[in-house]
Amino acid sequence: MKPKIVIIGSGSQFTEFFLQEYFKFEEFKGTTLSLVDRKQGRLDQEIRLARSLNDAVGWEVEIEGNTDRKKALQNADYVYCFVAVNHMETWKKEFEIANKNGIYPFEAYTVGAPGLGMSMRHVPVMLDICKDMEDICPDAWLLLDNNPLAKIMAAVMKHTNVKCIGYCNGHELLQMALEQLLDMDERDVSERAADPVEREFMVPAGNIDITLSGINHCQFLLDIRDSKTGDDLYGQLRKNIETKEIPAGYKFSAEVCRLLGWFPSPADNHIADYIWCIDKNISEDYDLAPYPVDQWFGGRDEKQWAKIADSIDSKKDAQNFISKRRVGWLNVQLARAMMKGVPTYFPAINLLNNGCIPNLDPDIIVEVPAVLGPGGAKAVSTGELPAEVQPICALHGKITNIVGDAAALGSKELALQALILDPFIPDLKTAKNILEDMLDYNKNYYTRF
């Protein structure tokens, strides 16, 4: 029997990307795809789009739609979550609360004080989903591509029995920047001829191989090589950051490499929220600025989904739609690799450390290369993190566990501990004020506090 794949939070724009990938690969022919959206009108448009694509390419996928996730989870094999709790309002509020208390984050979503606020709202929802999975589809895999990723995973891995793998595409962002720095960002002619899929943004050219290790949104480049020759390119990279123009969004990352010796991943706005030497002068020197929340593309309303569905009026329209996305975003490839049963190398997977990085605690969530197959992900050990960067990942990895517990248990004591340990928060008074503001704001949302 062909697998069943469920998308919870299918109103997200990530579902559009997902569908464009789902109908590219023959492993998904004959599967069941179940979309879950709490808004029926929007869900109807998502289903209409999925069925148009399915009919046009002859994939023979059984497409379901539910506003009740429990119905969708019946007989599920793989469960994806694209859940965001009122993200446009709440994300702005995390910036507001932090700034009010003298903290100036750049990403303000997955780490620091904002990471705690986001976790308060997202962890309970995810744990409820996991409870349903335990009751309804206990053998299914949760394939998590949902922020704050590491905090959610820490809670899921400790407080549920659900099998979980986390994925983030940050490695692709870094690979593109490194290709630009090394003047290796043009795709090979033979590769273009063999791959007719049109490439859009966020797609590496595939000319370099990189090895990253660390934690989500704070990895470090351990190795970089020419894909064809195998030549070590790290020396050239270090030289180029001194002589070439740095790609936008990587000026601070290049400075981290100068100072600590290792290039960080995935990009400035993420890294700057983990490395605690930031002040306003550094921000100005390296063009660091808060993430422009209004530009985020995560959500789609009913009218937007209807417009996309209306655009598919023929088989040619469907084929054009499918081809226009990139195969770079690898979350769809997680299920595909597990379905194929053939071990597949992935450059970055989030999972429990369990000794993969020997000089980090075994119970923290790490992001490392892995081999994926029917039994899940098996980490590829990259050895110890360099001494210069290990403390950064070690501290934030432990804070992530405390935040996961705090959000899962509704513990004010643990939440305060997480804030006290945050190196960006200067004193106990500030930590207490931030927590008070968070708890007051989150009275409007479902939390466990």
N, C-alpha and C positions, 0 to 999 in steps of 0.2 A: 504493500500500500504506500502511495506517495505521501510525503510529509505534509503537515499542515503548519503554516507560518502565520503568526498573528502579529499585527501592528497595533499597539495601544497608544493612543494619541495620534491617530492617523490624519488629523487636521493639520499637522505640521507640514511645512514645506519640504522637510526631509522625506516625506512620503512621495513627493513628486520625484525626487532623486531616486528613491528606492524603486519606484515603478519603472523608471527609465533603465535601471540596471536589471530588474527582475525579468524583463522581457528581452534581454540580450542573451541570456545563458540557458542552454537547453536543459540543464539539470532541473530547472523550475517548471518544465512542461508537465502538465497533469497534476500539479500540486494543488493544495487548497490555500487560498490567501484570504485571511479574515481581517477586515479593517474595523477598528473600534474608535468611535468618536462620540462624545457626549452630545453633540449637536446634530440632530437628524437631517436637517436641510443640507448642512455641509457634507455630511456623510453620503447623502444621496449623490452629490456631485462627484465625490471621490470614487464611488462605486461605478458611476457612469463612465468616468475616465478609464478606470481599470478595465472595465468590460470592453470598451472600445478598443483598447490596445490589445487585449487578449484575443478578441475576434479578428483583428486585422492581421496578427502574426500567427494565428493558429496555435497558440500555446496550450489550449484546452485546460486552462486553470479554472478551478471552481472558486468563484469570488463571492465572499460573504460580507455582510456589513451588520454591525451590532452597536447599539448604544449601551448595552449591558456586556461588560467584559467577561462575566462568568459564562455566558453563552458562547462567546468566541473562544474561550479557553478549552472547551470540550475537545479532547483528542489532539490538543496542540503539541507540536514537537519543538518549535522554536518560537520564542516570544521576544519581539523587539518593542522597545518603549521610546517614544518621542514625546515625553510628557514635560510640559513646562507650566508652572502654576502662575497664571496671569503675568507672564514674564516681562512685558513692557513696563507695567507699573512697578512691579516688585524690584526689578533690576535697577530702575532709577532710584527707588527708595533705598536700596543698599548703598548706593553712592551717597545719597543724602545723609543717611545715618552716620556713615563713616566720616564724611566731611564735617558734619556738625561737631564731631568729637575729635577733630584735628588729625584724622587719618585720610590719606589721599591715594586710594587704590587706582589701578588702571584698568584691570579686567573686571574686578568686583563681582565675581560670580562663583568661583570654585575654591578660593583660598582666603585666609585671613578672616576678618570680621564678616565681610559679605558672604564668604563661603559658609559660615555658621548660619547666617540668616537664610540663605538659600536652602541649606540642609534642613532647617526647621520645617520648611514647607514641602520639600520633595521626598525626604526619607519616609515620612509616614505614608504617603501615597504609594511609594514603591514597596514598602513592607506589606501594605494591604494587598497589592497585586501579588506579591510573593505568597501571602497566605492563601489567596485564591488558587495559585498555581500548585501549592502543596496539596490542597484539597481536590483539585480537579484534574491536573496534569502533572503529577509529581515527577515524571521522568523527563519533562520538557526542559530545554535550556533557555535561560534568560540571557539574551544577547544585548547587552546594555550599551547604548550610544546616547547617553542622557546625562547632562550635567546637573549638579556637581558630581561628576562621575566617581571619583575616588571615595568621596564621603558616602555616596549611596552604596557603593560596593562594600565598603567597610561594614556598614550596617547590615546589608544583605548577607554577607559571608558569616557574620557573627550571630545574627538573630534569626536566620531562617535556614532551611535545608535545601534551598533552591540552588541548582547548578548555574553558575553565573560566569560570564566572560565579559570584560569591558573593552570597548574600542574607541579610539580617538584618532582623528586624521592629522594630528599635529605634525607627525613625521613627514607628511607630504609637503606641508608648508615650509618646513626647514629644507627639505631636499630641493625644492624650487629655488629658495634663496641661495643655497650653496651652489647650485648649477649656475646661477647668474654670477656669483662671485668668481667662479672658476671659468667663466666663458664657455660653459658646456650645456647651455639651455636650449639648443636646437635639436629636435628629434632627428634621428638617423633616417635617411631616405628609404632604406630597406624596411625599417620599422613602420614608416608611414604607409608604405605600399601594402604591407602585410596586415595593417590594422586600419580598417576603413572608418572606425568610430571617430566621429568629430570630437576633438578635444576642446573643452572650454577652460574656465579658470580652475586653479588649484589642482593642476595635473603636472607632475614632474615629467621631464623629458625622458628619464630612464637611463641617463648616461653615467650616473654614479651610484655606488652602493654605500649605504651608510649603516652604522651600528650605533644605536642609542640605548641608553640605560638610565634608570632613575625612577621618578614617580610621575604621575600624570601632570602634564603642563609644566614639568620641571625635569626634563631629561638632559643628558649631556652626550655629546658626540664623542664616542670612543674611537671610531675608526671611519675613514672615508677613502674609497678606492674608485678608480676608473673601472666601469662595468666591463669594458672590453679587455683591457690589459691587466687588470688587477693591481695597477700601480698605486702606491700609497700617496694620497693627495693632501694629507694634513699639513705637511710642510708648506705646500703651495698655498693652501687656504690661509695659514697664519701670515704668510708673506702678503697675500692679496688684501687682507683686511687693513694693511698698513699703506697700500699703494692704490687701491681701487675705490671707486664710489660704492658705499655700502647700500644694498637694496633697502627701500623704505620698510620700516618696521623691524630692522635688524641692527640699527646703530648701537643700541644698548647691548644687544647680544654680542656684537663684536667686541665691545669694551669688556664684557665679562670674560671673553676668551683671552683678551690681552692681560687681564688682571689675574685670572685663575688658571689660564692655560688650556681651557676646554670650552668649546662652543656649545651654548645651551639651546634647548628646543622647548617650545615650538616657535615663539616669536616674542618681541619686546614686551607687549602688554601683559602677557602671561608671566614671563620670567621676572619682570620688575615687581610683581606682587609676591614673589618668593624670596628674592635676594635683598636683604635688609640694609643695603647701603644707599637707599634712595632718599634724596631730598629734592627740594624744588629746583636747586641749581643743576643737579644731575638731570632732572626731567627736561629742563630747557636745553641743556647741552646735547641731549640725544633725542630730541623731538618726541619725548614721551607725552602722551595725552590720554585722558580717560576714554574708554571705549564709547563710541557714539551710538548709544542704545537705539536711537530712532532709526538707525540704518540697518539694524538687525533684521534678517529675513526669515526668521523661524516660523512665523505664523501665516496662515492663509484663512481668509473668511469665505463664506459661502459664495459670494459673487466672484471672488478670485478663482475658486475651484471651478465654478460654472464656466468662466471664461476659458480656462484651460481645456475643459471637457468639450466645449463648443468648437474649439480649434481642431479637434480630431474628426474630420468629416469624410475621410477616405483611408484606404490602406496606406497610401503614400504619406498622408499626414501623420499616421501612427508611426510609420517607419522613420520619418524625419524626426518626430518627437523623441523616439527611443535613441536614435543615433546622436542627438545633440548634447547628450550629457556625457560626462566622463566616466571611465571605469576606475578612476582614481580612488573614489570614496569606497573604502573596502568593507563597510559594514555588511553589505549584501553578501560579500564573499565569505563571511564567517559561516553562514548557513550553507552556502554552496560547497565549501570545503568539507564540512561535516557530512553533508549528504553524499558527496562523491566517495568518501571513504579513503581518499588518497591523501597521505600526509602533505600538507601545504605550509610553506614558510610564510610567516607574517612578520613584518618589520617591527610591529609594536602592538602588544596586547596587555591589558591590565588584568592582573590576577594576584593572589596571595604570594608573597615573596617565597616563603618556605625554603630559604637557603639559596635561591637563585642568585641574589646579590649577597654574598657572604657577609659583608660588613654593614648590612642593614638588618634590623630585627625581622624575624621570620613571619610575624603576624601583620605586617603592614602591606598595603596595596602598592605594587610596583608596576612599572610599564617597561616591558622588555621584549625582545624578539621571542617568537614562539612558533612551534609547529602545531598546526591545527588538524584534527582528524575526528573520527566518529566519537572518540572518548573525551573530546574537549581539547584544551590547549596544554601543551607541554612546553614549559619555558626553556629557552636556549640560554644557558648561563653565559654571561659576559664577564664573569669574574668580579672582583671587588671594584667598587667605585673609586676613582682617584681621591686621595686624601684631601685635596683642595676643595672638592665639592660634596663629599660624603656627608658632612654635618648638615648641609642645607636639606638634603633629602631625608636624612634621619629625623631631624626635628619635625619637619612638615608631615612626614609619614606618621609619626606618633600623634601629632595634633589631629590629623585626619581620623584616626581611630577614636580619639576622645570625642570629636564632633559627631561621628557616626553613632556612638553610644548615647551622647547627649540628646540627639534628635530622635533616636529610637525609644529612649526611656523617658523623654520629657524631663531631663535632669538639669535644673538650673545650676547645681553645683558643678557638674561636668562642663556645662557651657561656659561658666566663668573660668574654669581651669583652662579650657582651650584658649580663651581670650588672654589670660595671664601669660600663657606660654608663647603667644604670638609676638615675635620680635618687633613688629611694627607698633605695638601698643605700649606706650611709655610707662604707665603706672596703673596701680589697682583702681584708682578713682575712674580713670578713663575706661577701663575694662567694665566696671560696674555700670557706668553710664550707658555704654554701648549696649550691654545686655538688657538694661531697663528699657531703652528705646526699641530694641528688637522685640522684646516680649509685648510691649504695648502695641506696636504696629501689627504684630502677628496674631493679635486677638481677632483680627478680621479673617483669619485663615485657619484651615484645619491643621493643627499641630498636635503633639503629644504633651505639650507644656500646660 
